[in-house]
Structures are given as C-alpha cells and as structure tokens.
C-alpha cells in the first residue's frame, strides 16, 4: 500500500498471515490506539514501514503487541 494517499490504518484484519506492511509515502498522521492489540496479524508481522508519512509521534503502545516484529522503519 505504498504511495496511495492513505490517511488511516484500518481494515487489515482480513490478512491474518501478513508479514510485511509497507505504508510508506502516504498521509498517515497517527497510529491508532489498539492498532496492534486487535490485529489478526500481530503474531506474524515482521516488518512495518511507515516512512515519509505525517506522523508526529510513534507511541510504543502502538507496536508492543507485535511479538515477532523485527523492523520498524519510520524514516
């Protein structure tokens, strides 16, 4: 979903085996509360790319439920 003018992270629970999520070069302003807590892919996601968005902060709670996360790219 690279470079698609996405504004919100939502509707991804239909991908329970998601390993790489690239949301780079979009218009995401914040990572929603409960983003990883409710994610069906929280045990499979390994790489999360949020490079070149409009994030003002990245709260640790937003990603703490991703147990297998190896890389977070905020750029």
CHARMM internal coordinates of N, CA and C (Angstrom, degrees):
IC EDIT
DIST 1 N 1 CA 1.4382
DIST 1 CA 1 C 1.5230
ANGL 1 N 1 CA 1 C 110.14
DIST 1 C 2 N 1.2784
ANGL 1 CA 1 C 2 N 114.76
DIHE 1 N 1 CA 1 C 2 N 30.43
DIST 2 N 2 CA 1.4550
ANGL 1 C 2 N 2 CA 125.19
DIHE 1 CA 1 C 2 N 2 CA 178.87
DIST 2 CA 2 C 1.5291
ANGL 2 N 2 CA 2 C 109.77
DIHE 1 C 2 N 2 CA 2 C -66.88
DIST 2 C 3 N 1.3056
ANGL 2 CA 2 C 3 N 116.31
DIHE 2 N 2 CA 2 C 3 N 129.43
DIST 3 N 3 CA 1.4664
ANGL 2 C 3 N 3 CA 124.37
DIHE 2 CA 2 C 3 N 3 CA 172.98
DIST 3 CA 3 C 1.5316
ANGL 3 N 3 CA 3 C 113.01
DIHE 2 C 3 N 3 CA 3 C 56.00
DIST 3 C 4 N 1.3423
ANGL 3 CA 3 C 4 N 115.37
DIHE 3 N 3 CA 3 C 4 N 61.26
DIST 4 N 4 CA 1.4668
ANGL 3 C 4 N 4 CA 120.83
DIHE 3 CA 3 C 4 N 4 CA -178.91
DIST 4 CA 4 C 1.5216
ANGL 4 N 4 CA 4 C 113.85
DIHE 3 C 4 N 4 CA 4 C -127.69
DIST 4 C 5 N 1.3241
ANGL 4 CA 4 C 5 N 117.58
DIHE 4 N 4 CA 4 C 5 N 12.91
DIST 5 N 5 CA 1.4721
ANGL 4 C 5 N 5 CA 122.04
DIHE 4 CA 4 C 5 N 5 CA -179.97
DIST 5 CA 5 C 1.5252
ANGL 5 N 5 CA 5 C 112.83
DIHE 4 C 5 N 5 CA 5 C 61.32
DIST 5 C 6 N 1.3207
ANGL 5 CA 5 C 6 N 116.39
DIHE 5 N 5 CA 5 C 6 N 30.09
DIST 6 N 6 CA 1.4566
ANGL 5 C 6 N 6 CA 121.73
DIHE 5 CA 5 C 6 N 6 CA 178.25
DIST 6 CA 6 C 1.5225
ANGL 6 N 6 CA 6 C 108.96
DIHE 5 C 6 N 6 CA 6 C -70.25
DIST 6 C 7 N 1.3343
ANGL 6 CA 6 C 7 N 116.41
DIHE 6 N 6 CA 6 C 7 N 136.42
DIST 7 N 7 CA 1.4617
ANGL 6 C 7 N 7 CA 121.01
DIHE 6 CA 6 C 7 N 7 CA -178.68
DIST 7 CA 7 C 1.5231
ANGL 7 N 7 CA 7 C 112.64
DIHE 6 C 7 N 7 CA 7 C -107.74
DIST 7 C 8 N 1.3297
ANGL 7 CA 7 C 8 N 117.13
DIHE 7 N 7 CA 7 C 8 N -24.03
DIST 8 N 8 CA 1.4588
ANGL 7 C 8 N 8 CA 121.36
DIHE 7 CA 7 C 8 N 8 CA -176.38
DIST 8 CA 8 C 1.5221
ANGL 8 N 8 CA 8 C 110.24
DIHE 7 C 8 N 8 CA 8 C -135.27
DIST 8 C 9 N 1.3206
ANGL 8 CA 8 C 9 N 115.54
DIHE 8 N 8 CA 8 C 9 N 144.27
DIST 9 N 9 CA 1.4544
ANGL 8 C 9 N 9 CA 120.60
DIHE 8 CA 8 C 9 N 9 CA 174.54
DIST 9 CA 9 C 1.5238
ANGL 9 N 9 CA 9 C 106.24
DIHE 8 C 9 N 9 CA 9 C -90.38
DIST 9 C 10 N 1.3284
ANGL 9 CA 9 C 10 N 116.14
DIHE 9 N 9 CA 9 C 10 N 111.65
DIST 10 N 10 CA 1.4662
ANGL 9 C 10 N 10 CA 119.81
DIHE 9 CA 9 C 10 N 10 CA -177.23
DIST 10 CA 10 C 1.5324
ANGL 10 N 10 CA 10 C 110.29
DIHE 9 C 10 N 10 CA 10 C -160.45
DIST 10 C 11 N 1.3260
ANGL 10 CA 10 C 11 N 115.07
DIHE 10 N 10 CA 10 C 11 N 166.31
DIST 11 N 11 CA 1.4702
ANGL 10 C 11 N 11 CA 122.87
DIHE 10 CA 10 C 11 N 11 CA 174.61
DIST 11 CA 11 C 1.5296
ANGL 11 N 11 CA 11 C 114.06
DIHE 10 C 11 N 11 CA 11 C 58.04
DIST 11 C 12 N 1.3090
ANGL 11 CA 11 C 12 N 117.58
DIHE 11 N 11 CA 11 C 12 N 40.96
DIST 12 N 12 CA 1.4607
ANGL 11 C 12 N 12 CA 120.62
DIHE 11 CA 11 C 12 N 12 CA 179.00
DIST 12 CA 12 C 1.5257
ANGL 12 N 12 CA 12 C 112.78
DIHE 11 C 12 N 12 CA 12 C -107.96
DIST 12 C 13 N 1.3224
ANGL 12 CA 12 C 13 N 117.89
DIHE 12 N 12 CA 12 C 13 N 1.51
DIST 13 N 13 CA 1.4602
ANGL 12 C 13 N 13 CA 120.50
DIHE 12 CA 12 C 13 N 13 CA -175.60
DIST 13 CA 13 C 1.5211
ANGL 13 N 13 CA 13 C 114.01
DIHE 12 C 13 N 13 CA 13 C -72.00
DIST 13 C 14 N 1.3034
ANGL 13 CA 13 C 14 N 117.99
DIHE 13 N 13 CA 13 C 14 N -5.55
DIST 14 N 14 CA 1.4689
ANGL 13 C 14 N 14 CA 120.23
DIHE 13 CA 13 C 14 N 14 CA 175.35
DIST 14 CA 14 C 1.5326
ANGL 14 N 14 CA 14 C 111.10
DIHE 13 C 14 N 14 CA 14 C -83.54
DIST 14 C 15 N 1.3253
ANGL 14 CA 14 C 15 N 116.66
DIHE 14 N 14 CA 14 C 15 N 6.01
DIST 15 N 15 CA 1.4772
ANGL 14 C 15 N 15 CA 122.69
DIHE 14 CA 14 C 15 N 15 CA -179.91
DIST 15 CA 15 C 1.5281
ANGL 15 N 15 CA 15 C 109.77
DIHE 14 C 15 N 15 CA 15 C -120.56
DIST 15 C 16 N 1.3382
ANGL 15 CA 15 C 16 N 118.61
DIHE 15 N 15 CA 15 C 16 N 67.18
DIST 16 N 16 CA 1.4625
ANGL 15 C 16 N 16 CA 120.07
DIHE 15 CA 15 C 16 N 16 CA -174.51
DIST 16 CA 16 C 1.5225
ANGL 16 N 16 CA 16 C 115.38
DIHE 15 C 16 N 16 CA 16 C -66.02
DIST 16 C 17 N 1.3317
ANGL 16 CA 16 C 17 N 118.42
DIHE 16 N 16 CA 16 C 17 N -15.55
DIST 17 N 17 CA 1.4638
ANGL 16 C 17 N 17 CA 120.95
DIHE 16 CA 16 C 17 N 17 CA -179.06
DIST 17 CA 17 C 1.5214
ANGL 17 N 17 CA 17 C 112.18
DIHE 16 C 17 N 17 CA 17 C -109.76
DIST 17 C 18 N 1.3119
ANGL 17 CA 17 C 18 N 116.01
DIHE 17 N 17 CA 17 C 18 N 21.00
DIST 18 N 18 CA 1.4616
ANGL 17 C 18 N 18 CA 122.19
DIHE 17 CA 17 C 18 N 18 CA -179.04
DIST 18 CA 18 C 1.5270
ANGL 18 N 18 CA 18 C 110.63
DIHE 17 C 18 N 18 CA 18 C -60.77
DIST 18 C 19 N 1.3262
ANGL 18 CA 18 C 19 N 117.28
DIHE 18 N 18 CA 18 C 19 N 127.38
DIST 19 N 19 CA 1.4568
ANGL 18 C 19 N 19 CA 121.76
DIHE 18 CA 18 C 19 N 19 CA -179.60
DIST 19 CA 19 C 1.5251
ANGL 19 N 19 CA 19 C 112.46
DIHE 18 C 19 N 19 CA 19 C -109.99
DIST 19 C 20 N 1.3197
ANGL 19 CA 19 C 20 N 117.26
DIHE 19 N 19 CA 19 C 20 N -33.26
DIST 20 N 20 CA 1.4636
ANGL 19 C 20 N 20 CA 122.03
DIHE 19 CA 19 C 20 N 20 CA -178.97
DIST 20 CA 20 C 1.5216
ANGL 20 N 20 CA 20 C 108.36
DIHE 19 C 20 N 20 CA 20 C -128.76
DIST 20 C 21 N 1.3265
ANGL 20 CA 20 C 21 N 116.22
DIHE 20 N 20 CA 20 C 21 N 126.85
DIST 21 N 21 CA 1.4612
ANGL 20 C 21 N 21 CA 121.45
DIHE 20 CA 20 C 21 N 21 CA 178.12
DIST 21 CA 21 C 1.5223
ANGL 21 N 21 CA 21 C 107.70
DIHE 20 C 21 N 21 CA 21 C -123.90
DIST 21 C 22 N 1.3204
ANGL 21 CA 21 C 22 N 115.78
DIHE 21 N 21 CA 21 C 22 N 110.67
DIST 22 N 22 CA 1.4643
ANGL 21 C 22 N 22 CA 121.25
DIHE 21 CA 21 C 22 N 22 CA -178.95
DIST 22 CA 22 C 1.5187
ANGL 22 N 22 CA 22 C 109.24
DIHE 21 C 22 N 22 CA 22 C -110.91
DIST 22 C 23 N 1.3140
ANGL 22 CA 22 C 23 N 115.26
DIHE 22 N 22 CA 22 C 23 N 105.11
DIST 23 N 23 CA 1.4630
ANGL 22 C 23 N 23 CA 122.83
DIHE 22 CA 22 C 23 N 23 CA 178.49
DIST 23 CA 23 C 1.5282
ANGL 23 N 23 CA 23 C 110.32
DIHE 22 C 23 N 23 CA 23 C -112.67
DIST 23 C 24 N 1.3023
ANGL 23 CA 23 C 24 N 116.26
DIHE 23 N 23 CA 23 C 24 N 27.90
DIST 24 N 24 CA 1.4631
ANGL 23 C 24 N 24 CA 121.84
DIHE 23 CA 23 C 24 N 24 CA -178.63
DIST 24 CA 24 C 1.5261
ANGL 24 N 24 CA 24 C 111.37
DIHE 23 C 24 N 24 CA 24 C -67.57
DIST 24 C 25 N 1.3264
ANGL 24 CA 24 C 25 N 114.96
DIHE 24 N 24 CA 24 C 25 N 153.33
DIST 25 N 25 CA 1.4630
ANGL 24 C 25 N 25 CA 123.26
DIHE 24 CA 24 C 25 N 25 CA 175.89
DIST 25 CA 25 C 1.5289
ANGL 25 N 25 CA 25 C 111.84
DIHE 24 C 25 N 25 CA 25 C 56.01
DIST 25 C 26 N 1.3310
ANGL 25 CA 25 C 26 N 115.70
DIHE 25 N 25 CA 25 C 26 N 51.81
DIST 26 N 26 CA 1.4527
ANGL 25 C 26 N 26 CA 122.60
DIHE 25 CA 25 C 26 N 26 CA 175.11
DIST 26 CA 26 C 1.5320
ANGL 26 N 26 CA 26 C 108.32
DIHE 25 C 26 N 26 CA 26 C -124.87
DIST 26 C 27 N 1.3074
ANGL 26 CA 26 C 27 N 117.26
DIHE 26 N 26 CA 26 C 27 N -162.11
DIST 27 N 27 CA 1.4711
ANGL 26 C 27 N 27 CA 121.83
DIHE 26 CA 26 C 27 N 27 CA -179.33
DIST 27 CA 27 C 1.5251
ANGL 27 N 27 CA 27 C 111.73
DIHE 26 C 27 N 27 CA 27 C -119.07
DIST 27 C 28 N 1.3133
ANGL 27 CA 27 C 28 N 116.76
DIHE 27 N 27 CA 27 C 28 N 37.82
DIST 28 N 28 CA 1.4638
ANGL 27 C 28 N 28 CA 121.90
DIHE 27 CA 27 C 28 N 28 CA -178.67
DIST 28 CA 28 C 1.5192
ANGL 28 N 28 CA 28 C 108.70
DIHE 27 C 28 N 28 CA 28 C -77.19
DIST 28 C 29 N 1.3165
ANGL 28 CA 28 C 29 N 116.25
DIHE 28 N 28 CA 28 C 29 N 125.13
DIST 29 N 29 CA 1.4692
ANGL 28 C 29 N 29 CA 121.59
DIHE 28 CA 28 C 29 N 29 CA -177.45
DIST 29 CA 29 C 1.5256
ANGL 29 N 29 CA 29 C 112.48
DIHE 28 C 29 N 29 CA 29 C -97.86
DIST 29 C 30 N 1.3298
ANGL 29 CA 29 C 30 N 116.86
DIHE 29 N 29 CA 29 C 30 N -29.65
DIST 30 N 30 CA 1.4615
ANGL 29 C 30 N 30 CA 119.24
DIHE 29 CA 29 C 30 N 30 CA 179.15
DIST 30 CA 30 C 1.5154
ANGL 30 N 30 CA 30 C 110.40
DIHE 29 C 30 N 30 CA 30 C -153.14
DIST 30 C 31 N 1.3131
ANGL 30 CA 30 C 31 N 114.67
DIHE 30 N 30 CA 30 C 31 N 152.75
DIST 31 N 31 CA 1.4544
ANGL 30 C 31 N 31 CA 120.99
DIHE 30 CA 30 C 31 N 31 CA 175.47
DIST 31 CA 31 C 1.5216
ANGL 31 N 31 CA 31 C 106.20
DIHE 30 C 31 N 31 CA 31 C -87.71
DIST 31 C 32 N 1.3241
ANGL 31 CA 31 C 32 N 118.19
DIHE 31 N 31 CA 31 C 32 N 123.14
DIST 32 N 32 CA 1.4662
ANGL 31 C 32 N 32 CA 120.40
DIHE 31 CA 31 C 32 N 32 CA -173.27
DIST 32 CA 32 C 1.5250
ANGL 32 N 32 CA 32 C 113.88
DIHE 31 C 32 N 32 CA 32 C -66.73
DIST 32 C 33 N 1.3290
ANGL 32 CA 32 C 33 N 115.71
DIHE 32 N 32 CA 32 C 33 N 149.73
DIST 33 N 33 CA 1.4563
ANGL 32 C 33 N 33 CA 121.22
DIHE 32 CA 32 C 33 N 33 CA 174.59
DIST 33 CA 33 C 1.5260
ANGL 33 N 33 CA 33 C 108.71
DIHE 32 C 33 N 33 CA 33 C -59.92
DIST 33 C 34 N 1.3073
ANGL 33 CA 33 C 34 N 116.45
DIHE 33 N 33 CA 33 C 34 N 139.63
DIST 34 N 34 CA 1.4579
ANGL 33 C 34 N 34 CA 121.15
DIHE 33 CA 33 C 34 N 34 CA 179.30
DIST 34 CA 34 C 1.5188
ANGL 34 N 34 CA 34 C 113.76
DIHE 33 C 34 N 34 CA 34 C 74.40
DIST 34 C 35 N 1.3136
ANGL 34 CA 34 C 35 N 117.34
DIHE 34 N 34 CA 34 C 35 N 10.10
DIST 35 N 35 CA 1.4705
ANGL 34 C 35 N 35 CA 122.15
DIHE 34 CA 34 C 35 N 35 CA -179.20
DIST 35 CA 35 C 1.5181
ANGL 35 N 35 CA 35 C 111.30
DIHE 34 C 35 N 35 CA 35 C -50.90
DIST 35 C 36 N 1.3086
ANGL 35 CA 35 C 36 N 117.63
DIHE 35 N 35 CA 35 C 36 N -52.59
DIST 36 N 36 CA 1.4595
ANGL 35 C 36 N 36 CA 119.73
DIHE 35 CA 35 C 36 N 36 CA -177.35
DIST 36 CA 36 C 1.5185
ANGL 36 N 36 CA 36 C 113.20
DIHE 35 C 36 N 36 CA 36 C -89.66
DIST 36 C 37 N 1.3046
ANGL 36 CA 36 C 37 N 117.02
DIHE 36 N 36 CA 36 C 37 N -26.61
DIST 37 N 37 CA 1.4656
ANGL 36 C 37 N 37 CA 120.82
DIHE 36 CA 36 C 37 N 37 CA -177.70
DIST 37 CA 37 C 1.5220
ANGL 37 N 37 CA 37 C 111.38
DIHE 36 C 37 N 37 CA 37 C -62.04
DIST 37 C 38 N 1.3105
ANGL 37 CA 37 C 38 N 117.70
DIHE 37 N 37 CA 37 C 38 N -40.21
DIST 38 N 38 CA 1.4564
ANGL 37 C 38 N 38 CA 122.09
DIHE 37 CA 37 C 38 N 38 CA -177.07
DIST 38 CA 38 C 1.5269
ANGL 38 N 38 CA 38 C 113.74
DIHE 37 C 38 N 38 CA 38 C -97.17
DIST 38 C 39 N 1.3007
ANGL 38 CA 38 C 39 N 117.95
DIHE 38 N 38 CA 38 C 39 N 1.05
DIST 39 N 39 CA 1.4619
ANGL 38 C 39 N 39 CA 121.62
DIHE 38 CA 38 C 39 N 39 CA -175.87
DIST 39 CA 39 C 1.5233
ANGL 39 N 39 CA 39 C 111.73
DIHE 38 C 39 N 39 CA 39 C -72.82
DIST 39 C 40 N 1.3209
ANGL 39 CA 39 C 40 N 116.09
DIHE 39 N 39 CA 39 C 40 N 132.01
DIST 40 N 40 CA 1.4703
ANGL 39 C 40 N 40 CA 120.15
DIHE 39 CA 39 C 40 N 40 CA 177.12
DIST 40 CA 40 C 1.5252
ANGL 40 N 40 CA 40 C 110.66
DIHE 39 C 40 N 40 CA 40 C -70.94
DIST 40 C 41 N 1.3071
ANGL 40 CA 40 C 41 N 116.83
DIHE 40 N 40 CA 40 C 41 N -19.15
DIST 41 N 41 CA 1.4635
ANGL 40 C 41 N 41 CA 122.61
DIHE 40 CA 40 C 41 N 41 CA -177.62
DIST 41 CA 41 C 1.5295
ANGL 41 N 41 CA 41 C 112.30
DIHE 40 C 41 N 41 CA 41 C -100.30
DIST 41 C 42 N 1.3137
ANGL 41 CA 41 C 42 N 118.26
DIHE 41 N 41 CA 41 C 42 N 16.59
DIST 42 N 42 CA 1.4725
ANGL 41 C 42 N 42 CA 120.74
DIHE 41 CA 41 C 42 N 42 CA -174.94
DIST 42 CA 42 C 1.5270
ANGL 42 N 42 CA 42 C 113.58
DIHE 41 C 42 N 42 CA 42 C -65.35
DIST 42 C 43 N 1.3280
ANGL 42 CA 42 C 43 N 117.65
DIHE 42 N 42 CA 42 C 43 N -19.71
DIST 43 N 43 CA 1.4634
ANGL 42 C 43 N 43 CA 119.47
DIHE 42 CA 42 C 43 N 43 CA 179.34
DIST 43 CA 43 C 1.5279
ANGL 43 N 43 CA 43 C 112.60
DIHE 42 C 43 N 43 CA 43 C -97.61
DIST 43 C 44 N 1.3259
ANGL 43 CA 43 C 44 N 117.35
DIHE 43 N 43 CA 43 C 44 N -11.52
DIST 44 N 44 CA 1.4624
ANGL 43 C 44 N 44 CA 119.91
DIHE 43 CA 43 C 44 N 44 CA -176.73
DIST 44 CA 44 C 1.5293
ANGL 44 N 44 CA 44 C 113.70
DIHE 43 C 44 N 44 CA 44 C -108.62
DIST 44 C 45 N 1.3330
ANGL 44 CA 44 C 45 N 118.13
DIHE 44 N 44 CA 44 C 45 N -21.54
DIST 45 N 45 CA 1.4655
ANGL 44 C 45 N 45 CA 120.26
DIHE 44 CA 44 C 45 N 45 CA -176.52
DIST 45 CA 45 C 1.5259
ANGL 45 N 45 CA 45 C 110.91
DIHE 44 C 45 N 45 CA 45 C -65.68
DIST 45 C 46 N 1.3289
ANGL 45 CA 45 C 46 N 115.27
DIHE 45 N 45 CA 45 C 46 N 127.29
DIST 46 N 46 CA 1.4637
ANGL 45 C 46 N 46 CA 120.91
DIHE 45 CA 45 C 46 N 46 CA -179.04
DIST 46 CA 46 C 1.5243
ANGL 46 N 46 CA 46 C 112.01
DIHE 45 C 46 N 46 CA 46 C -112.13
DIST 46 C 47 N 1.3468
ANGL 46 CA 46 C 47 N 116.81
DIHE 46 N 46 CA 46 C 47 N -32.14
DIST 47 N 47 CA 1.4616
ANGL 46 C 47 N 47 CA 120.28
DIHE 46 CA 46 C 47 N 47 CA -176.46
DIST 47 CA 47 C 1.5289
ANGL 47 N 47 CA 47 C 110.23
DIHE 46 C 47 N 47 CA 47 C -133.96
DIST 47 C 48 N 1.3254
ANGL 47 CA 47 C 48 N 115.00
DIHE 47 N 47 CA 47 C 48 N 130.14
DIST 48 N 48 CA 1.4549
ANGL 47 C 48 N 48 CA 122.00
DIHE 47 CA 47 C 48 N 48 CA 179.51
DIST 48 CA 48 C 1.5256
ANGL 48 N 48 CA 48 C 108.57
DIHE 47 C 48 N 48 CA 48 C -126.58
DIST 48 C 49 N 1.3157
ANGL 48 CA 48 C 49 N 116.00
DIHE 48 N 48 CA 48 C 49 N 117.60
DIST 49 N 49 CA 1.4636
ANGL 48 C 49 N 49 CA 121.81
DIHE 48 CA 48 C 49 N 49 CA -179.53
DIST 49 CA 49 C 1.5224
ANGL 49 N 49 CA 49 C 109.45
DIHE 48 C 49 N 49 CA 49 C -111.01
DIST 49 C 50 N 1.3230
ANGL 49 CA 49 C 50 N 116.10
DIHE 49 N 49 CA 49 C 50 N 122.43
DIST 50 N 50 CA 1.4618
ANGL 49 C 50 N 50 CA 122.32
DIHE 49 CA 49 C 50 N 50 CA 177.48
DIST 50 CA 50 C 1.5286
ANGL 50 N 50 CA 50 C 110.59
DIHE 49 C 50 N 50 CA 50 C -128.88
DIST 50 C 51 N 1.3044
ANGL 50 CA 50 C 51 N 115.92
DIHE 50 N 50 CA 50 C 51 N 26.87
DIST 51 N 51 CA 1.4539
ANGL 50 C 51 N 51 CA 122.68
DIHE 50 CA 50 C 51 N 51 CA -177.20
DIST 51 CA 51 C 1.5303
ANGL 51 N 51 CA 51 C 111.72
DIHE 50 C 51 N 51 CA 51 C -60.45
DIST 51 C 52 N 1.3167
ANGL 51 CA 51 C 52 N 115.00
DIHE 51 N 51 CA 51 C 52 N 141.55
DIST 52 N 52 CA 1.4602
ANGL 51 C 52 N 52 CA 123.00
DIHE 51 CA 51 C 52 N 52 CA 173.48
DIST 52 CA 52 C 1.5231
ANGL 52 N 52 CA 52 C 113.97
DIHE 51 C 52 N 52 CA 52 C 56.58
DIST 52 C 53 N 1.3233
ANGL 52 CA 52 C 53 N 115.73
DIHE 52 N 52 CA 52 C 53 N 51.47
DIST 53 N 53 CA 1.4500
ANGL 52 C 53 N 53 CA 122.59
DIHE 52 CA 52 C 53 N 53 CA 172.32
DIST 53 CA 53 C 1.5216
ANGL 53 N 53 CA 53 C 107.49
DIHE 52 C 53 N 53 CA 53 C -112.09
DIST 53 C 54 N 1.2916
ANGL 53 CA 53 C 54 N 117.16
DIHE 53 N 53 CA 53 C 54 N -164.27
DIST 54 N 54 CA 1.4592
ANGL 53 C 54 N 54 CA 121.06
DIHE 53 CA 53 C 54 N 54 CA -179.79
DIST 54 CA 54 C 1.5331
ANGL 54 N 54 CA 54 C 110.70
DIHE 53 C 54 N 54 CA 54 C -112.21
DIST 54 C 55 N 1.3378
ANGL 54 CA 54 C 55 N 116.00
DIHE 54 N 54 CA 54 C 55 N 35.71
DIST 55 N 55 CA 1.4647
ANGL 54 C 55 N 55 CA 121.22
DIHE 54 CA 54 C 55 N 55 CA -179.13
DIST 55 CA 55 C 1.5219
ANGL 55 N 55 CA 55 C 110.73
DIHE 54 C 55 N 55 CA 55 C -70.07
DIST 55 C 56 N 1.3174
ANGL 55 CA 55 C 56 N 116.06
DIHE 55 N 55 CA 55 C 56 N 132.29
DIST 56 N 56 CA 1.4597
ANGL 55 C 56 N 56 CA 119.72
DIHE 55 CA 55 C 56 N 56 CA 176.32
DIST 56 CA 56 C 1.5266
ANGL 56 N 56 CA 56 C 110.64
DIHE 55 C 56 N 56 CA 56 C -98.23
DIST 56 C 57 N 1.3285
ANGL 56 CA 56 C 57 N 116.63
DIHE 56 N 56 CA 56 C 57 N -19.44
DIST 57 N 57 CA 1.4562
ANGL 56 C 57 N 57 CA 121.45
DIHE 56 CA 56 C 57 N 57 CA 177.76
DIST 57 CA 57 C 1.5256
ANGL 57 N 57 CA 57 C 109.13
DIHE 56 C 57 N 57 CA 57 C -158.23
DIST 57 C 58 N 1.3131
ANGL 57 CA 57 C 58 N 115.48
DIHE 57 N 57 CA 57 C 58 N 159.17
DIST 58 N 58 CA 1.4554
ANGL 57 C 58 N 58 CA 121.76
DIHE 57 CA 57 C 58 N 58 CA 176.70
DIST 58 CA 58 C 1.5110
ANGL 58 N 58 CA 58 C 107.76
DIHE 57 C 58 N 58 CA 58 C -131.56
DIST 58 C 59 N 1.3390
ANGL 58 CA 58 C 59 N 117.35
DIHE 58 N 58 CA 58 C 59 N 91.01
DIST 59 N 59 CA 1.4617
ANGL 58 C 59 N 59 CA 119.65
DIHE 58 CA 58 C 59 N 59 CA -178.11
DIST 59 CA 59 C 1.5245
ANGL 59 N 59 CA 59 C 111.93
DIHE 58 C 59 N 59 CA 59 C -66.81
DIST 59 C 60 N 1.3033
ANGL 59 CA 59 C 60 N 116.20
DIHE 59 N 59 CA 59 C 60 N 138.26
DIST 60 N 60 CA 1.4607
ANGL 59 C 60 N 60 CA 121.93
DIHE 59 CA 59 C 60 N 60 CA -179.70
DIST 60 CA 60 C 1.5265
ANGL 60 N 60 CA 60 C 110.32
DIHE 59 C 60 N 60 CA 60 C -58.34
DIST 60 C 61 N 1.3150
ANGL 60 CA 60 C 61 N 118.15
DIHE 60 N 60 CA 60 C 61 N -36.29
DIST 61 N 61 CA 1.4611
ANGL 60 C 61 N 61 CA 121.11
DIHE 60 CA 60 C 61 N 61 CA 179.69
DIST 61 CA 61 C 1.5239
ANGL 61 N 61 CA 61 C 112.40
DIHE 60 C 61 N 61 CA 61 C -61.04
DIST 61 C 62 N 1.3191
ANGL 61 CA 61 C 62 N 117.29
DIHE 61 N 61 CA 61 C 62 N -22.98
DIST 62 N 62 CA 1.4636
ANGL 61 C 62 N 62 CA 120.74
DIHE 61 CA 61 C 62 N 62 CA -179.02
DIST 62 CA 62 C 1.5229
ANGL 62 N 62 CA 62 C 112.51
DIHE 61 C 62 N 62 CA 62 C -68.50
DIST 62 C 63 N 1.3296
ANGL 62 CA 62 C 63 N 117.28
DIHE 62 N 62 CA 62 C 63 N -23.01
DIST 63 N 63 CA 1.4673
ANGL 62 C 63 N 63 CA 119.17
DIHE 62 CA 62 C 63 N 63 CA -177.15
DIST 63 CA 63 C 1.5279
ANGL 63 N 63 CA 63 C 114.24
DIHE 62 C 63 N 63 CA 63 C -125.04
DIST 63 C 64 N 1.3079
ANGL 63 CA 63 C 64 N 118.00
DIHE 63 N 63 CA 63 C 64 N 1.75
DIST 64 N 64 CA 1.4666
ANGL 63 C 64 N 64 CA 119.41
DIHE 63 CA 63 C 64 N 64 CA -173.60
DIST 64 CA 64 C 1.5278
ANGL 64 N 64 CA 64 C 114.72
DIHE 63 C 64 N 64 CA 64 C -67.58
DIST 64 C 65 N 1.3183
ANGL 64 CA 64 C 65 N 118.35
DIHE 64 N 64 CA 64 C 65 N -19.62
DIST 65 N 65 CA 1.4651
ANGL 64 C 65 N 65 CA 120.84
DIHE 64 CA 64 C 65 N 65 CA -179.50
DIST 65 CA 65 C 1.5278
ANGL 65 N 65 CA 65 C 113.35
DIHE 64 C 65 N 65 CA 65 C -84.90
DIST 65 C 66 N 1.3301
ANGL 65 CA 65 C 66 N 116.64
DIHE 65 N 65 CA 65 C 66 N -9.05
DIST 66 N 66 CA 1.4641
ANGL 65 C 66 N 66 CA 119.90
DIHE 65 CA 65 C 66 N 66 CA 176.36
DIST 66 CA 66 C 1.5155
ANGL 66 N 66 CA 66 C 108.33
DIHE 65 C 66 N 66 CA 66 C -81.59
DIST 66 C 67 N 1.3148
ANGL 66 CA 66 C 67 N 116.27
DIHE 66 N 66 CA 66 C 67 N 94.35
DIST 67 N 67 CA 1.4663
ANGL 66 C 67 N 67 CA 121.76
DIHE 66 CA 66 C 67 N 67 CA -172.12
DIST 67 CA 67 C 1.5248
ANGL 67 N 67 CA 67 C 113.16
DIHE 66 C 67 N 67 CA 67 C -71.64
DIST 67 C 68 N 1.3230
ANGL 67 CA 67 C 68 N 118.69
DIHE 67 N 67 CA 67 C 68 N -30.38
DIST 68 N 68 CA 1.4578
ANGL 67 C 68 N 68 CA 120.53
DIHE 67 CA 67 C 68 N 68 CA -177.24
DIST 68 CA 68 C 1.5219
ANGL 68 N 68 CA 68 C 113.16
DIHE 67 C 68 N 68 CA 68 C -100.36
DIST 68 C 69 N 1.3161
ANGL 68 CA 68 C 69 N 117.33
DIHE 68 N 68 CA 68 C 69 N 12.53
DIST 69 N 69 CA 1.4657
ANGL 68 C 69 N 69 CA 121.33
DIHE 68 CA 68 C 69 N 69 CA -176.45
DIST 69 CA 69 C 1.5166
ANGL 69 N 69 CA 69 C 110.81
DIHE 68 C 69 N 69 CA 69 C -65.20
DIST 69 C 70 N 1.3172
ANGL 69 CA 69 C 70 N 115.75
DIHE 69 N 69 CA 69 C 70 N 125.06
DIST 70 N 70 CA 1.4595
ANGL 69 C 70 N 70 CA 121.96
DIHE 69 CA 69 C 70 N 70 CA -179.04
DIST 70 CA 70 C 1.5210
ANGL 70 N 70 CA 70 C 112.09
DIHE 69 C 70 N 70 CA 70 C -106.70
DIST 70 C 71 N 1.3398
ANGL 70 CA 70 C 71 N 116.64
DIHE 70 N 70 CA 70 C 71 N -27.01
DIST 71 N 71 CA 1.4558
ANGL 70 C 71 N 71 CA 120.05
DIHE 70 CA 70 C 71 N 71 CA -174.77
DIST 71 CA 71 C 1.5223
ANGL 71 N 71 CA 71 C 110.89
DIHE 70 C 71 N 71 CA 71 C -144.89
DIST 71 C 72 N 1.3235
ANGL 71 CA 71 C 72 N 115.68
DIHE 71 N 71 CA 71 C 72 N 132.82
DIST 72 N 72 CA 1.4696
ANGL 71 C 72 N 72 CA 122.77
DIHE 71 CA 71 C 72 N 72 CA 171.27
DIST 72 CA 72 C 1.5084
ANGL 72 N 72 CA 72 C 106.24
DIHE 71 C 72 N 72 CA 72 C -127.78
DIST 72 C 73 N 1.3150
ANGL 72 CA 72 C 73 N 116.95
DIHE 72 N 72 CA 72 C 73 N 117.01
DIST 73 N 73 CA 1.4612
ANGL 72 C 73 N 73 CA 122.40
DIHE 72 CA 72 C 73 N 73 CA -179.14
DIST 73 CA 73 C 1.5260
ANGL 73 N 73 CA 73 C 108.30
DIHE 72 C 73 N 73 CA 73 C -109.26
DIST 73 C 74 N 1.3333
ANGL 73 CA 73 C 74 N 115.31
DIHE 73 N 73 CA 73 C 74 N 114.48
DIST 74 N 74 CA 1.4588
ANGL 73 C 74 N 74 CA 120.82
DIHE 73 CA 73 C 74 N 74 CA -179.04
DIST 74 CA 74 C 1.5146
ANGL 74 N 74 CA 74 C 112.35
DIHE 73 C 74 N 74 CA 74 C -105.52
DIST 74 C 75 N 1.3224
ANGL 74 CA 74 C 75 N 117.21
DIHE 74 N 74 CA 74 C 75 N -23.06
DIST 75 N 75 CA 1.4602
ANGL 74 C 75 N 75 CA 124.60
DIHE 74 CA 74 C 75 N 75 CA 176.69
DIST 75 CA 75 C 1.4741
ANGL 75 N 75 CA 75 C 113.80
DIHE 74 C 75 N 75 CA 75 C 38.57
END
COOR INIT
IC SEED 1 N 1 CA 1 C
IC BUILD
